[in-house]
Amino acid sequence: MISLKVVQVLVLAVSPDSRTALSIEIEIVRKQMNLLGEQLGFLHPDVQACSKKLDKLLLQYYELR
């Protein structure tokens, strides 16, 4: 799995706009969470951690609006 830091660097390279960058990052983390959930089960600690990351990103996104 790709680390969140690598994702952040890639997203900022593609789009320096904060909202666009966050929306791309949100989509990547959401897909990672779904994939992990299918593989490990949605109650697995790794999936729960990914869900928390997604929650934080969504809060950041809505604070920008």
Secondary structure, DSSP 8 states (H G I E B T S, - for coil): ---HHHHHHHHHHH--SHHHHHHHHHHHHHHHHHHHHHHH-TTSHHHHHHHHHHHHHHHHHHHH-
